[in-house]
Amino acid sequence: LLNYADNAGQNGDIKTMDRICTLVISKCKDKLTVQNKSAALAIYTKYHGLDAMKELTKAAANPGRTYRNAAFNASMLIPEKEIVTRWIEYFPKAVPDAKAEIILMLGNRKDAAALPLIRTSLSDAGQKVRIAAAAAIAKMAGAGSAGDLIEYLKNSPDPADQEAAKSALMSVSGSKEVEMLIPALKDCTDAARKSIIELLAWSKNNKYFSDIF
């Protein structure tokens, strides 16, 4: 039935495609049929583009993670940059569980328009959002994210945050970025100091030995 819907869309019969996809989306309500629901959403988005945003945000509010992620994956099929703006505008209204997933999706799109939201999300009240933001900003900004990640490391002492910050910094840091850790070593929490020492050791540069000692 979904293959038929896709073929109808390819042939310009958007009305038939809509009827099938909305029917499948409405009828598939459990874990056994979520893959069909997700496929229907992807087909619907394929032919509606930006106009599918209403269905995508409905899916983003779904209690099931699989279907929420189907919405974010489907939105990746939309080439227009406007889709990034739409998700940024929707972010404050998103259910808590979806916020981290939106940040990761925006990181995967690598559109610079999302960087301000991702930066502010490093200090979000939700830990999952902060952790997602660390991974997203590293992916988007590379070595240019080191300063933001070091601030995140300094200001978020929870072990999970520290691990996220270290992992992100390891993925983007060269000798210049490692050097940026030295001033922070003397002005941070014990948790951050421990992480910075581990990062300096990871760099294997013996010029930092005296600072650590």
PyMOL CGO cylinders between C-alpha atoms (Angstrom):
from pymol import cmd
from pymol.cgo import CYLINDER

trace = [
    CYLINDER, 0.00, 0.00, 0.00, 2.85, 2.39, 0.82, 0.3, 1, 1, 1, 1, 1, 1,
    CYLINDER, 2.85, 2.39, 0.82, 4.63, 1.48, -2.41, 0.3, 1, 1, 1, 1, 1, 1,
    CYLINDER, 4.63, 1.48, -2.41, 1.40, 2.31, -4.21, 0.3, 1, 1, 1, 1, 1, 1,
    CYLINDER, 1.40, 2.31, -4.21, 1.28, 5.67, -2.40, 0.3, 1, 1, 1, 1, 1, 1,
    CYLINDER, 1.28, 5.67, -2.40, 4.86, 6.45, -3.46, 0.3, 1, 1, 1, 1, 1, 1,
    CYLINDER, 4.86, 6.45, -3.46, 4.07, 5.52, -7.07, 0.3, 1, 1, 1, 1, 1, 1,
    CYLINDER, 4.07, 5.52, -7.07, 0.97, 7.72, -6.96, 0.3, 1, 1, 1, 1, 1, 1,
    CYLINDER, 0.97, 7.72, -6.96, 3.09, 10.61, -5.75, 0.3, 1, 1, 1, 1, 1, 1,
    CYLINDER, 3.09, 10.61, -5.75, 5.63, 10.06, -8.52, 0.3, 1, 1, 1, 1, 1, 1,
    CYLINDER, 5.63, 10.06, -8.52, 2.80, 10.15, -11.05, 0.3, 1, 1, 1, 1, 1, 1,
    CYLINDER, 2.80, 10.15, -11.05, 1.47, 13.42, -9.66, 0.3, 1, 1, 1, 1, 1, 1,
    CYLINDER, 1.47, 13.42, -9.66, -1.54, 11.93, -7.88, 0.3, 1, 1, 1, 1, 1, 1,
    CYLINDER, -1.54, 11.93, -7.88, -0.86, 13.72, -4.59, 0.3, 1, 1, 1, 1, 1, 1,
    CYLINDER, -0.86, 13.72, -4.59, -4.45, 13.30, -3.42, 0.3, 1, 1, 1, 1, 1, 1,
    CYLINDER, -4.45, 13.30, -3.42, -4.22, 9.48, -3.46, 0.3, 1, 1, 1, 1, 1, 1,
    CYLINDER, -4.22, 9.48, -3.46, -0.78, 9.58, -1.85, 0.3, 1, 1, 1, 1, 1, 1,
    CYLINDER, -0.78, 9.58, -1.85, -2.15, 11.82, 0.92, 0.3, 1, 1, 1, 1, 1, 1,
    CYLINDER, -2.15, 11.82, 0.92, -5.15, 9.58, 1.58, 0.3, 1, 1, 1, 1, 1, 1,
    CYLINDER, -5.15, 9.58, 1.58, -3.00, 6.48, 1.95, 0.3, 1, 1, 1, 1, 1, 1,
    CYLINDER, -3.00, 6.48, 1.95, -0.26, 8.06, 4.05, 0.3, 1, 1, 1, 1, 1, 1,
    CYLINDER, -0.26, 8.06, 4.05, -2.62, 9.83, 6.46, 0.3, 1, 1, 1, 1, 1, 1,
    CYLINDER, -2.62, 9.83, 6.46, -4.63, 6.61, 6.81, 0.3, 1, 1, 1, 1, 1, 1,
    CYLINDER, -4.63, 6.61, 6.81, -1.53, 4.55, 7.66, 0.3, 1, 1, 1, 1, 1, 1,
    CYLINDER, -1.53, 4.55, 7.66, -0.27, 7.24, 10.06, 0.3, 1, 1, 1, 1, 1, 1,
    CYLINDER, -0.27, 7.24, 10.06, -3.62, 7.31, 11.88, 0.3, 1, 1, 1, 1, 1, 1,
    CYLINDER, -3.62, 7.31, 11.88, -4.08, 3.53, 12.09, 0.3, 1, 1, 1, 1, 1, 1,
    CYLINDER, -4.08, 3.53, 12.09, -0.57, 2.45, 13.11, 0.3, 1, 1, 1, 1, 1, 1,
    CYLINDER, -0.57, 2.45, 13.11, -0.48, 3.03, 16.85, 0.3, 1, 1, 1, 1, 1, 1,
    CYLINDER, -0.48, 3.03, 16.85, 1.81, 0.40, 18.36, 0.3, 1, 1, 1, 1, 1, 1,
    CYLINDER, 1.81, 0.40, 18.36, 5.43, -0.76, 18.31, 0.3, 1, 1, 1, 1, 1, 1,
    CYLINDER, 5.43, -0.76, 18.31, 4.68, -3.52, 15.80, 0.3, 1, 1, 1, 1, 1, 1,
    CYLINDER, 4.68, -3.52, 15.80, 3.44, -1.08, 13.16, 0.3, 1, 1, 1, 1, 1, 1,
    CYLINDER, 3.44, -1.08, 13.16, 5.59, 1.99, 13.86, 0.3, 1, 1, 1, 1, 1, 1,
    CYLINDER, 5.59, 1.99, 13.86, 7.83, 1.18, 10.90, 0.3, 1, 1, 1, 1, 1, 1,
    CYLINDER, 7.83, 1.18, 10.90, 4.82, 1.54, 8.59, 0.3, 1, 1, 1, 1, 1, 1,
    CYLINDER, 4.82, 1.54, 8.59, 3.82, 4.79, 10.27, 0.3, 1, 1, 1, 1, 1, 1,
    CYLINDER, 3.82, 4.79, 10.27, 7.39, 6.06, 9.84, 0.3, 1, 1, 1, 1, 1, 1,
    CYLINDER, 7.39, 6.06, 9.84, 7.52, 5.04, 6.17, 0.3, 1, 1, 1, 1, 1, 1,
    CYLINDER, 7.52, 5.04, 6.17, 4.21, 6.79, 5.52, 0.3, 1, 1, 1, 1, 1, 1,
    CYLINDER, 4.21, 6.79, 5.52, 5.54, 9.98, 7.11, 0.3, 1, 1, 1, 1, 1, 1,
    CYLINDER, 5.54, 9.98, 7.11, 8.68, 9.82, 4.96, 0.3, 1, 1, 1, 1, 1, 1,
    CYLINDER, 8.68, 9.82, 4.96, 6.61, 9.44, 1.78, 0.3, 1, 1, 1, 1, 1, 1,
    CYLINDER, 6.61, 9.44, 1.78, 4.28, 12.25, 2.81, 0.3, 1, 1, 1, 1, 1, 1,
    CYLINDER, 4.28, 12.25, 2.81, 7.27, 14.53, 3.50, 0.3, 1, 1, 1, 1, 1, 1,
    CYLINDER, 7.27, 14.53, 3.50, 8.94, 13.56, 0.22, 0.3, 1, 1, 1, 1, 1, 1,
    CYLINDER, 8.94, 13.56, 0.22, 6.06, 15.06, -1.77, 0.3, 1, 1, 1, 1, 1, 1,
    CYLINDER, 6.06, 15.06, -1.77, 5.08, 17.96, 0.49, 0.3, 1, 1, 1, 1, 1, 1,
    CYLINDER, 5.08, 17.96, 0.49, 8.47, 19.30, 1.54, 0.3, 1, 1, 1, 1, 1, 1,
    CYLINDER, 8.47, 19.30, 1.54, 8.14, 22.32, 3.83, 0.3, 1, 1, 1, 1, 1, 1,
    CYLINDER, 8.14, 22.32, 3.83, 4.38, 21.94, 3.81, 0.3, 1, 1, 1, 1, 1, 1,
    CYLINDER, 4.38, 21.94, 3.81, 4.80, 18.68, 5.73, 0.3, 1, 1, 1, 1, 1, 1,
    CYLINDER, 4.80, 18.68, 5.73, 5.97, 20.61, 8.81, 0.3, 1, 1, 1, 1, 1, 1,
    CYLINDER, 5.97, 20.61, 8.81, 2.59, 20.28, 10.53, 0.3, 1, 1, 1, 1, 1, 1,
    CYLINDER, 2.59, 20.28, 10.53, 2.77, 16.47, 10.31, 0.3, 1, 1, 1, 1, 1, 1,
    CYLINDER, 2.77, 16.47, 10.31, 6.43, 16.50, 11.29, 0.3, 1, 1, 1, 1, 1, 1,
    CYLINDER, 6.43, 16.50, 11.29, 5.79, 18.49, 14.46, 0.3, 1, 1, 1, 1, 1, 1,
    CYLINDER, 5.79, 18.49, 14.46, 2.90, 16.18, 15.35, 0.3, 1, 1, 1, 1, 1, 1,
    CYLINDER, 2.90, 16.18, 15.35, 5.32, 13.27, 15.04, 0.3, 1, 1, 1, 1, 1, 1,
    CYLINDER, 5.32, 13.27, 15.04, 7.95, 15.16, 17.06, 0.3, 1, 1, 1, 1, 1, 1,
    CYLINDER, 7.95, 15.16, 17.06, 5.49, 15.30, 19.96, 0.3, 1, 1, 1, 1, 1, 1,
    CYLINDER, 5.49, 15.30, 19.96, 4.82, 11.56, 19.86, 0.3, 1, 1, 1, 1, 1, 1,
    CYLINDER, 4.82, 11.56, 19.86, 5.65, 9.68, 23.09, 0.3, 1, 1, 1, 1, 1, 1,
    CYLINDER, 5.65, 9.68, 23.09, 7.50, 7.02, 21.09, 0.3, 1, 1, 1, 1, 1, 1,
    CYLINDER, 7.50, 7.02, 21.09, 11.15, 7.79, 20.34, 0.3, 1, 1, 1, 1, 1, 1,
    CYLINDER, 11.15, 7.79, 20.34, 11.13, 5.75, 17.13, 0.3, 1, 1, 1, 1, 1, 1,
    CYLINDER, 11.13, 5.75, 17.13, 8.39, 7.82, 15.54, 0.3, 1, 1, 1, 1, 1, 1,
    CYLINDER, 8.39, 7.82, 15.54, 9.89, 11.09, 16.79, 0.3, 1, 1, 1, 1, 1, 1,
    CYLINDER, 9.89, 11.09, 16.79, 13.15, 10.19, 15.12, 0.3, 1, 1, 1, 1, 1, 1,
    CYLINDER, 13.15, 10.19, 15.12, 11.23, 9.28, 11.96, 0.3, 1, 1, 1, 1, 1, 1,
    CYLINDER, 11.23, 9.28, 11.96, 10.10, 12.92, 11.85, 0.3, 1, 1, 1, 1, 1, 1,
    CYLINDER, 10.10, 12.92, 11.85, 13.64, 14.22, 12.19, 0.3, 1, 1, 1, 1, 1, 1,
    CYLINDER, 13.64, 14.22, 12.19, 14.96, 11.78, 9.59, 0.3, 1, 1, 1, 1, 1, 1,
    CYLINDER, 14.96, 11.78, 9.59, 12.16, 12.73, 7.20, 0.3, 1, 1, 1, 1, 1, 1,
    CYLINDER, 12.16, 12.73, 7.20, 12.93, 16.43, 7.60, 0.3, 1, 1, 1, 1, 1, 1,
    CYLINDER, 12.93, 16.43, 7.60, 16.48, 15.71, 6.43, 0.3, 1, 1, 1, 1, 1, 1,
    CYLINDER, 16.48, 15.71, 6.43, 14.92, 14.96, 3.03, 0.3, 1, 1, 1, 1, 1, 1,
    CYLINDER, 14.92, 14.96, 3.03, 13.83, 18.60, 2.71, 0.3, 1, 1, 1, 1, 1, 1,
    CYLINDER, 13.83, 18.60, 2.71, 16.62, 20.54, 0.99, 0.3, 1, 1, 1, 1, 1, 1,
    CYLINDER, 16.62, 20.54, 0.99, 15.32, 24.06, 1.67, 0.3, 1, 1, 1, 1, 1, 1,
    CYLINDER, 15.32, 24.06, 1.67, 17.15, 25.93, 4.42, 0.3, 1, 1, 1, 1, 1, 1,
    CYLINDER, 17.15, 25.93, 4.42, 13.80, 27.19, 5.67, 0.3, 1, 1, 1, 1, 1, 1,
    CYLINDER, 13.80, 27.19, 5.67, 13.26, 23.83, 7.37, 0.3, 1, 1, 1, 1, 1, 1,
    CYLINDER, 13.26, 23.83, 7.37, 16.08, 24.70, 9.81, 0.3, 1, 1, 1, 1, 1, 1,
    CYLINDER, 16.08, 24.70, 9.81, 14.34, 27.96, 10.72, 0.3, 1, 1, 1, 1, 1, 1,
    CYLINDER, 14.34, 27.96, 10.72, 11.07, 26.07, 11.26, 0.3, 1, 1, 1, 1, 1, 1,
    CYLINDER, 11.07, 26.07, 11.26, 12.70, 23.63, 13.69, 0.3, 1, 1, 1, 1, 1, 1,
    CYLINDER, 12.70, 23.63, 13.69, 14.46, 26.46, 15.54, 0.3, 1, 1, 1, 1, 1, 1,
    CYLINDER, 14.46, 26.46, 15.54, 11.12, 28.21, 15.99, 0.3, 1, 1, 1, 1, 1, 1,
    CYLINDER, 11.12, 28.21, 15.99, 9.48, 24.98, 17.13, 0.3, 1, 1, 1, 1, 1, 1,
    CYLINDER, 9.48, 24.98, 17.13, 12.23, 24.07, 19.62, 0.3, 1, 1, 1, 1, 1, 1,
    CYLINDER, 12.23, 24.07, 19.62, 10.87, 25.99, 22.65, 0.3, 1, 1, 1, 1, 1, 1,
    CYLINDER, 10.87, 25.99, 22.65, 7.49, 24.25, 22.22, 0.3, 1, 1, 1, 1, 1, 1,
    CYLINDER, 7.49, 24.25, 22.22, 8.95, 20.75, 21.80, 0.3, 1, 1, 1, 1, 1, 1,
    CYLINDER, 8.95, 20.75, 21.80, 8.32, 18.08, 24.42, 0.3, 1, 1, 1, 1, 1, 1,
    CYLINDER, 8.32, 18.08, 24.42, 11.39, 17.65, 26.68, 0.3, 1, 1, 1, 1, 1, 1,
    CYLINDER, 11.39, 17.65, 26.68, 12.37, 14.28, 25.21, 0.3, 1, 1, 1, 1, 1, 1,
    CYLINDER, 12.37, 14.28, 25.21, 12.37, 15.71, 21.67, 0.3, 1, 1, 1, 1, 1, 1,
    CYLINDER, 12.37, 15.71, 21.67, 14.63, 18.67, 22.35, 0.3, 1, 1, 1, 1, 1, 1,
    CYLINDER, 14.63, 18.67, 22.35, 17.88, 16.71, 22.41, 0.3, 1, 1, 1, 1, 1, 1,
    CYLINDER, 17.88, 16.71, 22.41, 16.82, 14.88, 19.25, 0.3, 1, 1, 1, 1, 1, 1,
    CYLINDER, 16.82, 14.88, 19.25, 16.13, 18.18, 17.47, 0.3, 1, 1, 1, 1, 1, 1,
    CYLINDER, 16.13, 18.18, 17.47, 19.58, 19.46, 18.44, 0.3, 1, 1, 1, 1, 1, 1,
    CYLINDER, 19.58, 19.46, 18.44, 21.24, 16.32, 17.07, 0.3, 1, 1, 1, 1, 1, 1,
    CYLINDER, 21.24, 16.32, 17.07, 19.25, 16.58, 13.84, 0.3, 1, 1, 1, 1, 1, 1,
    CYLINDER, 19.25, 16.58, 13.84, 20.27, 20.22, 13.40, 0.3, 1, 1, 1, 1, 1, 1,
    CYLINDER, 20.27, 20.22, 13.40, 23.87, 19.25, 14.03, 0.3, 1, 1, 1, 1, 1, 1,
    CYLINDER, 23.87, 19.25, 14.03, 23.64, 16.63, 11.30, 0.3, 1, 1, 1, 1, 1, 1,
    CYLINDER, 23.64, 16.63, 11.30, 22.29, 19.22, 8.85, 0.3, 1, 1, 1, 1, 1, 1,
    CYLINDER, 22.29, 19.22, 8.85, 25.32, 21.43, 9.57, 0.3, 1, 1, 1, 1, 1, 1,
    CYLINDER, 25.32, 21.43, 9.57, 23.47, 24.64, 8.75, 0.3, 1, 1, 1, 1, 1, 1,
    CYLINDER, 23.47, 24.64, 8.75, 25.16, 27.62, 10.42, 0.3, 1, 1, 1, 1, 1, 1,
    CYLINDER, 25.16, 27.62, 10.42, 21.74, 29.15, 11.15, 0.3, 1, 1, 1, 1, 1, 1,
    CYLINDER, 21.74, 29.15, 11.15, 21.33, 26.60, 13.95, 0.3, 1, 1, 1, 1, 1, 1,
    CYLINDER, 21.33, 26.60, 13.95, 24.60, 27.46, 15.72, 0.3, 1, 1, 1, 1, 1, 1,
    CYLINDER, 24.60, 27.46, 15.72, 23.14, 30.12, 18.07, 0.3, 1, 1, 1, 1, 1, 1,
    CYLINDER, 23.14, 30.12, 18.07, 20.51, 27.68, 19.33, 0.3, 1, 1, 1, 1, 1, 1,
    CYLINDER, 20.51, 27.68, 19.33, 23.06, 24.91, 19.74, 0.3, 1, 1, 1, 1, 1, 1,
    CYLINDER, 23.06, 24.91, 19.74, 25.42, 27.22, 21.64, 0.3, 1, 1, 1, 1, 1, 1,
    CYLINDER, 25.42, 27.22, 21.64, 22.73, 28.31, 24.09, 0.3, 1, 1, 1, 1, 1, 1,
    CYLINDER, 22.73, 28.31, 24.09, 21.67, 24.67, 24.48, 0.3, 1, 1, 1, 1, 1, 1,
    CYLINDER, 21.67, 24.67, 24.48, 25.05, 23.91, 26.07, 0.3, 1, 1, 1, 1, 1, 1,
    CYLINDER, 25.05, 23.91, 26.07, 23.62, 25.55, 29.20, 0.3, 1, 1, 1, 1, 1, 1,
    CYLINDER, 23.62, 25.55, 29.20, 20.07, 24.17, 28.88, 0.3, 1, 1, 1, 1, 1, 1,
    CYLINDER, 20.07, 24.17, 28.88, 18.33, 22.96, 32.04, 0.3, 1, 1, 1, 1, 1, 1,
    CYLINDER, 18.33, 22.96, 32.04, 17.99, 19.50, 30.49, 0.3, 1, 1, 1, 1, 1, 1,
    CYLINDER, 17.99, 19.50, 30.49, 21.10, 17.36, 30.62, 0.3, 1, 1, 1, 1, 1, 1,
    CYLINDER, 21.10, 17.36, 30.62, 20.20, 15.38, 27.51, 0.3, 1, 1, 1, 1, 1, 1,
    CYLINDER, 20.20, 15.38, 27.51, 19.94, 18.66, 25.59, 0.3, 1, 1, 1, 1, 1, 1,
    CYLINDER, 19.94, 18.66, 25.59, 23.35, 19.81, 26.85, 0.3, 1, 1, 1, 1, 1, 1,
    CYLINDER, 23.35, 19.81, 26.85, 24.97, 16.52, 25.89, 0.3, 1, 1, 1, 1, 1, 1,
    CYLINDER, 24.97, 16.52, 25.89, 23.37, 16.60, 22.44, 0.3, 1, 1, 1, 1, 1, 1,
    CYLINDER, 23.37, 16.60, 22.44, 24.51, 20.20, 21.98, 0.3, 1, 1, 1, 1, 1, 1,
    CYLINDER, 24.51, 20.20, 21.98, 28.12, 19.26, 22.74, 0.3, 1, 1, 1, 1, 1, 1,
    CYLINDER, 28.12, 19.26, 22.74, 28.10, 16.59, 20.04, 0.3, 1, 1, 1, 1, 1, 1,
    CYLINDER, 28.10, 16.59, 20.04, 26.26, 18.86, 17.58, 0.3, 1, 1, 1, 1, 1, 1,
    CYLINDER, 26.26, 18.86, 17.58, 28.52, 21.89, 17.96, 0.3, 1, 1, 1, 1, 1, 1,
    CYLINDER, 28.52, 21.89, 17.96, 31.62, 19.74, 17.57, 0.3, 1, 1, 1, 1, 1, 1,
    CYLINDER, 31.62, 19.74, 17.57, 30.21, 18.29, 14.36, 0.3, 1, 1, 1, 1, 1, 1,
    CYLINDER, 30.21, 18.29, 14.36, 29.22, 21.70, 12.99, 0.3, 1, 1, 1, 1, 1, 1,
    CYLINDER, 29.22, 21.70, 12.99, 32.06, 23.98, 14.06, 0.3, 1, 1, 1, 1, 1, 1,
    CYLINDER, 32.06, 23.98, 14.06, 35.00, 21.60, 14.43, 0.3, 1, 1, 1, 1, 1, 1,
    CYLINDER, 35.00, 21.60, 14.43, 38.00, 23.21, 16.12, 0.3, 1, 1, 1, 1, 1, 1,
    CYLINDER, 38.00, 23.21, 16.12, 36.03, 26.47, 16.27, 0.3, 1, 1, 1, 1, 1, 1,
    CYLINDER, 36.03, 26.47, 16.27, 33.81, 24.94, 18.93, 0.3, 1, 1, 1, 1, 1, 1,
    CYLINDER, 33.81, 24.94, 18.93, 36.65, 24.44, 21.45, 0.3, 1, 1, 1, 1, 1, 1,
    CYLINDER, 36.65, 24.44, 21.45, 35.95, 27.66, 23.36, 0.3, 1, 1, 1, 1, 1, 1,
    CYLINDER, 35.95, 27.66, 23.36, 32.26, 26.86, 23.78, 0.3, 1, 1, 1, 1, 1, 1,
    CYLINDER, 32.26, 26.86, 23.78, 33.05, 23.30, 24.81, 0.3, 1, 1, 1, 1, 1, 1,
    CYLINDER, 33.05, 23.30, 24.81, 35.59, 24.42, 27.40, 0.3, 1, 1, 1, 1, 1, 1,
    CYLINDER, 35.59, 24.42, 27.40, 32.97, 26.75, 28.93, 0.3, 1, 1, 1, 1, 1, 1,
    CYLINDER, 32.97, 26.75, 28.93, 30.54, 23.83, 28.99, 0.3, 1, 1, 1, 1, 1, 1,
    CYLINDER, 30.54, 23.83, 28.99, 33.18, 21.71, 30.69, 0.3, 1, 1, 1, 1, 1, 1,
    CYLINDER, 33.18, 21.71, 30.69, 33.79, 24.40, 33.31, 0.3, 1, 1, 1, 1, 1, 1,
    CYLINDER, 33.79, 24.40, 33.31, 30.12, 25.08, 34.05, 0.3, 1, 1, 1, 1, 1, 1,
    CYLINDER, 30.12, 25.08, 34.05, 28.61, 21.57, 34.07, 0.3, 1, 1, 1, 1, 1, 1,
    CYLINDER, 28.61, 21.57, 34.07, 30.20, 19.42, 36.79, 0.3, 1, 1, 1, 1, 1, 1,
    CYLINDER, 30.20, 19.42, 36.79, 27.90, 16.38, 36.44, 0.3, 1, 1, 1, 1, 1, 1,
    CYLINDER, 27.90, 16.38, 36.44, 29.90, 13.29, 35.33, 0.3, 1, 1, 1, 1, 1, 1,
    CYLINDER, 29.90, 13.29, 35.33, 27.74, 12.76, 32.23, 0.3, 1, 1, 1, 1, 1, 1,
    CYLINDER, 27.74, 12.76, 32.23, 28.32, 16.37, 31.13, 0.3, 1, 1, 1, 1, 1, 1,
    CYLINDER, 28.32, 16.37, 31.13, 32.03, 16.04, 31.76, 0.3, 1, 1, 1, 1, 1, 1,
    CYLINDER, 32.03, 16.04, 31.76, 32.23, 12.92, 29.61, 0.3, 1, 1, 1, 1, 1, 1,
    CYLINDER, 32.23, 12.92, 29.61, 30.26, 14.62, 26.83, 0.3, 1, 1, 1, 1, 1, 1,
    CYLINDER, 30.26, 14.62, 26.83, 32.53, 17.67, 26.90, 0.3, 1, 1, 1, 1, 1, 1,
    CYLINDER, 32.53, 17.67, 26.90, 35.70, 15.56, 26.91, 0.3, 1, 1, 1, 1, 1, 1,
    CYLINDER, 35.70, 15.56, 26.91, 34.49, 13.39, 24.05, 0.3, 1, 1, 1, 1, 1, 1,
    CYLINDER, 34.49, 13.39, 24.05, 33.56, 16.43, 21.96, 0.3, 1, 1, 1, 1, 1, 1,
    CYLINDER, 33.56, 16.43, 21.96, 36.85, 18.18, 22.70, 0.3, 1, 1, 1, 1, 1, 1,
    CYLINDER, 36.85, 18.18, 22.70, 38.83, 15.07, 21.76, 0.3, 1, 1, 1, 1, 1, 1,
    CYLINDER, 38.83, 15.07, 21.76, 37.05, 15.00, 18.41, 0.3, 1, 1, 1, 1, 1, 1,
    CYLINDER, 37.05, 15.00, 18.41, 37.99, 18.59, 17.50, 0.3, 1, 1, 1, 1, 1, 1,
    CYLINDER, 37.99, 18.59, 17.50, 41.20, 19.45, 19.33, 0.3, 1, 1, 1, 1, 1, 1,
    CYLINDER, 41.20, 19.45, 19.33, 44.68, 19.90, 17.95, 0.3, 1, 1, 1, 1, 1, 1,
    CYLINDER, 44.68, 19.90, 17.95, 47.63, 21.48, 19.76, 0.3, 1, 1, 1, 1, 1, 1,
    CYLINDER, 47.63, 21.48, 19.76, 46.09, 24.97, 19.60, 0.3, 1, 1, 1, 1, 1, 1,
    CYLINDER, 46.09, 24.97, 19.60, 42.82, 23.86, 21.19, 0.3, 1, 1, 1, 1, 1, 1,
    CYLINDER, 42.82, 23.86, 21.19, 44.58, 21.85, 23.91, 0.3, 1, 1, 1, 1, 1, 1,
    CYLINDER, 44.58, 21.85, 23.91, 46.58, 24.98, 24.79, 0.3, 1, 1, 1, 1, 1, 1,
    CYLINDER, 46.58, 24.98, 24.79, 43.25, 26.73, 25.51, 0.3, 1, 1, 1, 1, 1, 1,
    CYLINDER, 43.25, 26.73, 25.51, 42.69, 24.35, 28.43, 0.3, 1, 1, 1, 1, 1, 1,
    CYLINDER, 42.69, 24.35, 28.43, 45.60, 25.70, 30.49, 0.3, 1, 1, 1, 1, 1, 1,
    CYLINDER, 45.60, 25.70, 30.49, 43.94, 28.96, 31.71, 0.3, 1, 1, 1, 1, 1, 1,
    CYLINDER, 43.94, 28.96, 31.71, 40.83, 26.97, 32.63, 0.3, 1, 1, 1, 1, 1, 1,
    CYLINDER, 40.83, 26.97, 32.63, 42.89, 24.55, 34.72, 0.3, 1, 1, 1, 1, 1, 1,
    CYLINDER, 42.89, 24.55, 34.72, 43.41, 27.20, 37.40, 0.3, 1, 1, 1, 1, 1, 1,
    CYLINDER, 43.41, 27.20, 37.40, 39.86, 28.57, 37.48, 0.3, 1, 1, 1, 1, 1, 1,
    CYLINDER, 39.86, 28.57, 37.48, 37.27, 25.80, 37.47, 0.3, 1, 1, 1, 1, 1, 1,
    CYLINDER, 37.27, 25.80, 37.47, 35.49, 23.20, 39.57, 0.3, 1, 1, 1, 1, 1, 1,
    CYLINDER, 35.49, 23.20, 39.57, 37.25, 20.08, 40.78, 0.3, 1, 1, 1, 1, 1, 1,
    CYLINDER, 37.25, 20.08, 40.78, 35.25, 18.02, 38.27, 0.3, 1, 1, 1, 1, 1, 1,
    CYLINDER, 35.25, 18.02, 38.27, 36.38, 20.21, 35.37, 0.3, 1, 1, 1, 1, 1, 1,
    CYLINDER, 36.38, 20.21, 35.37, 39.98, 20.25, 36.63, 0.3, 1, 1, 1, 1, 1, 1,
    CYLINDER, 39.98, 20.25, 36.63, 40.01, 16.45, 36.64, 0.3, 1, 1, 1, 1, 1, 1,
    CYLINDER, 40.01, 16.45, 36.64, 38.68, 16.38, 33.07, 0.3, 1, 1, 1, 1, 1, 1,
    CYLINDER, 38.68, 16.38, 33.07, 41.19, 18.99, 31.89, 0.3, 1, 1, 1, 1, 1, 1,
    CYLINDER, 41.19, 18.99, 31.89, 44.06, 16.99, 33.38, 0.3, 1, 1, 1, 1, 1, 1,
    CYLINDER, 44.06, 16.99, 33.38, 42.80, 13.92, 31.54, 0.3, 1, 1, 1, 1, 1, 1,
    CYLINDER, 42.80, 13.92, 31.54, 42.58, 15.89, 28.29, 0.3, 1, 1, 1, 1, 1, 1,
    CYLINDER, 42.58, 15.89, 28.29, 46.09, 17.27, 28.71, 0.3, 1, 1, 1, 1, 1, 1,
    CYLINDER, 46.09, 17.27, 28.71, 47.36, 13.75, 29.34, 0.3, 1, 1, 1, 1, 1, 1,
    CYLINDER, 47.36, 13.75, 29.34, 45.44, 12.54, 26.27, 0.3, 1, 1, 1, 1, 1, 1,
    CYLINDER, 45.44, 12.54, 26.27, 47.30, 15.13, 24.17, 0.3, 1, 1, 1, 1, 1, 1,
    CYLINDER, 47.30, 15.13, 24.17, 50.61, 13.40, 25.11, 0.3, 1, 1, 1, 1, 1, 1,
    CYLINDER, 50.61, 13.40, 25.11, 52.42, 16.74, 25.00, 0.3, 1, 1, 1, 1, 1, 1,
    CYLINDER, 52.42, 16.74, 25.00, 55.00, 16.72, 27.81, 0.3, 1, 1, 1, 1, 1, 1,
    CYLINDER, 55.00, 16.72, 27.81, 55.19, 20.51, 27.95, 0.3, 1, 1, 1, 1, 1, 1,
    CYLINDER, 55.19, 20.51, 27.95, 52.07, 20.41, 30.14, 0.3, 1, 1, 1, 1, 1, 1,
    CYLINDER, 52.07, 20.41, 30.14, 53.72, 18.22, 32.75, 0.3, 1, 1, 1, 1, 1, 1,
    CYLINDER, 53.72, 18.22, 32.75, 54.68, 21.10, 35.04, 0.3, 1, 1, 1, 1, 1, 1,
    CYLINDER, 54.68, 21.10, 35.04, 51.14, 22.54, 34.95, 0.3, 1, 1, 1, 1, 1, 1,
    CYLINDER, 51.14, 22.54, 34.95, 49.66, 19.20, 35.92, 0.3, 1, 1, 1, 1, 1, 1,
    CYLINDER, 49.66, 19.20, 35.92, 52.34, 18.48, 38.52, 0.3, 1, 1, 1, 1, 1, 1,
]
cmd.load_cgo(trace, "trace")
